[in-house]
């Protein structure tokens, strides 16, 4: 494809009103407006089925202290997107449950999870750090000890700890190799950047990790490595990175252009964002992409609002910045997601303003499911009476991994909650949907 224009052109397929879905080895009819099934779904109480050839799967891994997602593309290509290890357990009353327990750090729990679900075991095709922040994998000074290497001290946490079990072949980073885009990266977060550089160098020497700079505007830089020709309707577009966004006409716009010499840039605004298309299905994920900039002329620019101008509706969207004072109504109205999800490590994630925007029927009509890793009972009590609670998946009140599975070809998809209390991979509730972004665009 030729960048964004071809990517957008491929979205012209008609919306589907119903389809069949394989559930527990049996074919079921799925209607877009069918009632939520949750705990009554046929998979509930059973072990999550293994990934099958042709499926696109995203595992939103819950540890209680960081963000991490494991992707399996339709041909079995795999990617660990973020692998944070954060001091969230020190956040007092705002901390959420650390699961399965605090006996291991997040990097180890994440690696063990990946081994269970990855069709290639310990071999992972890609690792990607969305931005240089501790809860996503750019951590210094927190973890299971310190490793000395060439006079440098490496914190054994996040990606580094996971890499003691997993072997990553290719890595994507927003700044590699010179770390000068859009400005010298140490101006954004010097401590995290130093650790990121050391981990990349260490894994390159020890494991042969090959690095690439993430290129905004590229299509299929994250490519299927084991059988792309068999799944031609699947593609991934790079839509955000280093404060830049991919526009509808295929150009790339720098949202921070006026600010490069005037302020310390917000590392969240540097987040790498992806848009996945699989037949009629679409998925949005953009790390912590959020910031409001004070421009030299006195005006202010919300970068999520600017991104919203370049987006089409999706089926599933990961909230920016864990739903923390993010997701303005303009972005919600542009994405019009049937399902909103998020990786959560703080009780205050998904602040009331973000929740109200995502559940506002004036932004777009119709049902929606808000399905984060966790929505604590304390929040449920404190938020009592707020209309958005009706859209929250009940399984989120207990905490768990969230697993998105898109059927071969993309006509249908499901969302499953998997217990994080142990490593049994038992499903606690599940929901089925038809890919129908065309109808939401009306």
N, C-alpha and C positions, 0 to 999 in steps of 0.2 A: 504494500500500500504506500501511497505518497502522503504520509503525515495525516494531519487532522482532517483535511477535506475528504480523503478517501474513507477515513474512519467514520465520519459523520454520514457520508453517502450510503454506507453499508447499513444504516439504521432504518432503511425505508420499508422493511418487512412489515406486513400487517399484524396487528395485535391478535393474540389467541384468546378465545373465550373459554376454552377448556382443553384438557389434555389428560394423558394417562401418566402415572408415576409408579415406578417399581418401589414397593414398600415391603420389607421383610420377605423378598422373593416373590411377591404377588403383585399383579397389576391392579392399580386402583384408579378410578376416575377422579380428577381434581377439578373443582370449579373455583374460579377466582374469589367468589363471594361466599364460599362455604364457611360455616362457623369455625372459629379456632378449635383445635382439637386438644392441644396441650397434653394433660395427663391421661386423656382417653385415647390418644394416638396409638396405633398398633405396635409401635416401637417402644413405647414406654415400659420400663422395667426390664428391657432386653439390652444386650450389649450392642453398642453402635456398630452397624455393618461396616466392614472394611471398604475403603475406596475401591471403585470399579473403573476399569478402562472407559474413558469417555466422560467421566464426571469431572466437574470443576469443584474443588472443595477448599473452604477456608475454615481453619480452626482458630477461634479466638480463645487463646489459652488463658485460663484463670490461675493466678498464683496469689493474688491479694496484694502484691507489692510492685507490680510493673505491667507494661504492655508488651504483648507478643502475639504474633499471628503466624500460623503455618499454612502455606498454600500448596495444593497439589493440582497441577494443571491437567487437562484432559488426557495427555499422553504419559502422565506419571512424573513429569518434571516437577521438582519441589523447590520451595523457597521459604526460609525463615525471615520474616519481615519484623524486625525489632526483637530484642531479647533483653528487656530491662531488668535491673536488680536495684531496688530503690529502698530508702529508709522509711517506707510508708508505715511500718509497724511502730514508728516513733511519733506518729501523728496524733496520739492521744485518742480522744473520743471520735475523731474522724477516721481512724484506721478501720479497715474492713478485715474480714477473716483471712488469715494466711493459711492456704490449703495446698496440699493435704495436711501439712504441718510446717512448723518453723524449723524442723530438724534438718532440712536442706535449703540452700538458697535457690532463688528463682531460676538461675541458669541451669542448675541440675534438674529441677523439676521439669523445666521446659524440654531439656534434652531427652529425658525419659519419656515424656509425652510424645515427642517427635518419633522416637524409636518405635512406639506402639502403632502409630498410624501411617508412617512413611512406607510406601511400597518398596523403597530401596533401603530400608533399614537405617543405618548410620550415615549413609551417603546422601548429602543434600546438595542439590545443584547450585542454589543461590543463597546468599545471605545479603540482606539489605538493611541498612540503618536509615530510618526515615529522617532523622536529624540528630545533632549532637547533644542530646539531653539524657540524663541519668536513667529516667524511667523507661527509656527506649533502647538503651544499650551503651550509651557513652558515659559509663560510670567510672569515677575515680574515688578510691578510698572507702569502698563498701563491698563486701563480698566475703568469700570463704578464704581469706588470707591474701598474702602478697607473694608474687613470683618475681625473682630477680632475673633480669635478662639484659646482657650487654650494658650493665651499669644503670639500667632503668628498672623502675619498680612498677609491676603490672598488678592491678587489682584483679583477683580471680573472681570475676562476676560477669553476669550477662553473657554476651557472645563468647568471651574468652572461656568462661566456665563451660558453656554448652559445647564449645569446640574441643574440650577434653574428651567428649563422647562422640560428637558428630564430626564429620569431615565435610567442610564446605569447599566447593570447587571455584566459584566465582562470587565476588563481592561487589556490591554497588554502594557508593558513598557520594554525598552531594559535593564534596570538595576535592577528592583525590584527583591527581597526585600533588598539586601545588597548594591546595587549600586556600585559594585566593579569589573565589567566586562567591558573592559579588565583591567582597572586600577581603582582606586577610582575615581568615575565619576566627583567629583568636580574639578578635574584637567582639565576636558573638558570645563565645563561652570558652575561655582559654583552658580552664581545668578539664572540661570534658574533651575538648579537641586534642589536648596532649595525650590523653588516654587512648582515644580513638586511633591516633597516628601510631602509637606504640603497639596496639593490638593488631592493626593491619600489618605492620612490619613483621611482627612476631609470627603471625599465622602464615604470612607469605614465605618466611624462611622455614618454618617447621612443617607446614602442610602443603606448600605450593599454591596457596590461595592466590588467584589472579583477580586483580581489582579493575573496575571500570568506573568512570565518572558517569553518573546519572545524567541523561540528556533530555531536557524538557523538549517536547515536540516529537520525540522518537516514538515509533510504533514497533512493538515487539523487540525492543532492546532486551526485555525480559521475554525470551522466546522459549517455545517448546523445543526441548533438546532430544526427545526420544521418538517423535513421530508427528511432527507438525502437519505434514501433508494429509494425515488422516482426519484432521479436525480444522478445516479451512475457515469455519465461521467463528473461530476463537481468536481474539487479539487483545493486546494490552497497550494502551496509550499512556505515555508519560505526560501528565498534565500540570504538575507543579514541581518546583524545586528552586532553591536559592532565591526565593522571592519572586520568581518568574512564573507566569501561567501561560498555558497553551490556549490560543484564541480560536474562535470558530473558523476564521479564514486561513488557519494554518500558521499564522505568525505567532511569535512569542513576545509577551509583554513583560517588562521589568517593573513590578509594582513599587520597588524601592529606589528607582532610578534617581529621584531627586535627593535621596537621603544618604547616599554612599559615603559622603564626607561630612555628614552633619550629625549623626547619632550612632549609638551602638545599636545594631540591628537586633530585632527579636528573633532568637533562634527558632521559635515556633514557626515563624513566617518562612523559614528556609525549608520546611518539611517537604519531603518527596510525596507526590500524589499520583495515583494510578486510576485509570478508568478501564474496566474490563468489559468486553462484549463477547457474548457466546450466543450466537443466533439472536433470538429476541430478548435475551437476558442481559442486564447491565448492572455493574457493581462499582461503587465509588469508595475510595479509601485515600486519605490525604494526611495521615499522621496528625500532628497538632497544628495544622495550618490555620492560624488565627492571629490577628493583630490589628490595631487601629493606629495609623501613622499621623503625626502632626506635620503637615507639609510647610515649606518655607513661606507660602503665601497666607498661612494662618488657617487654611482649611484642613479637614481631616479625611482620611481614607481608610475604610474598613476593607481589608484584603479579601475577606470571605465574600463580601458584597460584590467586589469586582470580579471574583471568580464566578459568582453566580450568573453573571451576564454571558458566560461562555459555555454553560452546561445545559444538557438535555435531561429529561427524567430518567430515573434509574429504578430498579426493583429493590435493591438493598444498598444501604449507605452506612458506612462507619462514620460516626460523629467525629467532627474535628475536635481535637484537644479534650477528649473524653467527655464532651458535652459540658465542659467547664467554661461558662461565660462565652460560649461560642454559638454557632449555628443561628445566625440572624435570620429573620423571616424571609428575606430575599433569597438566601441560599436554600432554605427549606422549600420555598415555592418553586425554585428551579429544579431541585432534585426530585421532589414529589415521591419519596420512597414509600414503598409498601411496608418495608421493614427497616427500622433504625436499630443499629447495634453499637456497642462500644466496649473497649477494654477498661475495666474499672479497678482502681487501687486506693480510692479515697471516698469516704461516705458522701462528700459534697460534690463529687462528680455528677454530671448532669444537673447543673444548677436549675433552679425553677424557671429562669428566663429561657434557657435552651429547651427545657421540656415543654413549656407553654408554646414556643414557636413550632416545635416539631409536631405537636398535637393540635395546632390551630387549624380548624376546618376552613377558615377564610384564606389560609395560605394555599390549600388545595383540599378538595372534598374527598370523602371516602374513608374506608377503614385503614388503619395502620397498626403495626405491632412494634412497640418499643422493647427491645430485647437485649439489654446490657448483660454483662457477666453477673452483676449483682445490683440489687436495689434493696438496701438493708431494711430490716423491720423498723429501725429507728426512723429512717426517712419516711417509711410508710405511715408511721404515727404522726410525725411532724408535718407531713404533707397532706394529712387527712382532709378531705373535702375538695382538693384540687382536681379539676376534671381530668387532667392527664393521667392520673392513676389508673383510669379505666383502660388505657392503652398499653399498660406495662404487662409483660408476660409474667404470670404468677410465679413461674419457676425462678425468676430473677430474685425473688424474696429469699431464696435459700442459697444462692450463689452456685455457679458452675461454669464449665466450658460451654461456649456457644459454637455450634458447628453448622456452617452453611454448606449444603450440597446441591449443586446444580446438575440436573439430569443430562445425559448425553444429548447434544444438540441445543440445550438451553431452553426448551419449551416449558419446563416445570422446575421448581426448586423447593427445598425443604429447609427448615431451621430446627435443629435439635439442641436441647440442653442435656449436657452430660455431667454427671456428678464429678465434683472436684474434691469430695471428701476422701476419696481413695483413688486407686488407679484401675478400677474395675471397668471403666468406660460405659457404665450403665446409663441409659437414657432416662431422664426424669420427665421429659415432655417434648413434644415435637409438633410442628406445624407445616402444612403443605400449601404451596401457592402455584399459580400460573404466571408466567412471565407476561406482563401486560402493560408495559410502559407506554405503549401507543395510546391506550385508553386514558391514562393519567394525563396525557398531554392535552386532552380536550379542554 
